[in-house]
Amino acid sequence: MRILHFHDAPHIHGGATAYLKRLLPEMASRGHENRLFCLDQAAEWLPSEDQAHFTYQWPASALQRRRDFHHFHAPLAEALTMWIQEQGPDLVHVQNCSAFRSTIFPTILKLGVPLLMTVHDFSLIDPNPWGLERSGISGLLKQILDRQSLAKARKSVFECTQRFLCPTETLQNGIGFPRGKSRLQRLPIELAGAPELPLDRLHLFFAGTLFRSKGVDVLLHALAGSTGDLRDATLEIAGCGDQEDKLKALCRELGLDARVRFLGFCSAEEMEAAYARANLQVLPSRVPENSPLTVLEAGARGRPSIASHAGGVPELLGNGRGWTFPNEDHEALRQVLQKLARDTSALCNPARGMRQWVRHEFAPQKHWDHVDSTYHELKR
């Protein structure tokens, strides 16, 4: 089969991109031909002949941008139509698509190609999935427009998509998918080696895109008020994003330079080394996370996590597999960290529990078999 994959931003090193980079070779090994259509920038990691991308011409007007993102954008529809007609796919598999939904999904439906979507986040129920500030009179107006855009986008996505694959029960039950269209499908997580957990003090680790939505500043503020054993805790931050300079400045302002290290973008080998140095992975996101890879990958390596209590995170870290705290509450986060800093041995049982759960629930072979069978089920 020839599969056209759609991802709005494969150049951003987030969870959806990491998943897509594994999905393509796995499906190719099963005899499928893969093509990619993306927005803004091409994927550097895929041959140019196997992909096409649409570059949005940014207008000066914010109102025009909103119209383009949330209503029908003819130039994008034309580019996507030409690519689909040229490639002749049997199926379209969508990963991330947060903007242009009112263009992408109806265009695919009109061409009669079956559409499958792996749902990586809660943006189908979140009117502001990027965590943008909405304050004052203009913020109130934007909130109203956000809700109107979301309602229109949901209707379009639900009508045009034949199957939704959901990594958590929380997402599957919480989005409100049309009856019979959604299925639970845990992400594929390789069970890696589990180096001995260092227990001399807290060694914190954050891995992800450095966007405001990820809440790294919340973690820094939690560390800034450290008392007792938490004053000895260290933090390593892996990733890049538009908040990187602001976060480094905040570190200096809070007097955390000696305790916080920015690693930038890390290779696979560098990530393994960072996980080995850590004993607690922290995910302080402002927005609801679905099935964050950092939590699962840390668990696969025998590293427990603490994360914001939202989205699918409580499902992942429940039953003693980790800790959660209220969104954006750095005081609550600090309290948990201080308790763990006093007794780092409390990390051991959640570390073992998370690793066992990942082994049982997130087996890669089971996941890829399910994707393959879904392709054949939906093939036009």
PyMOL commands that set and color helices and strands:
alter all, ss='L'
color gray80, all
select helices_A, chain A and resi 15-29+48-50+62-70+74-87+101-110+136-160+169-174+212-214+216-224+228-232+244-254+268-277+293-300+313-317+330-342+344-361+364-378
alter helices_A, ss='H'
color red, helices_A
select strands_A, chain A and resi 2-7+33-39+51-54+91-94+115-118+163-166+182-184+203-207+234-238+260-264+280-283+305-308+322-325
alter strands_A, ss='S'
color yellow, strands_A
deselect
rebuild
show_as cartoon
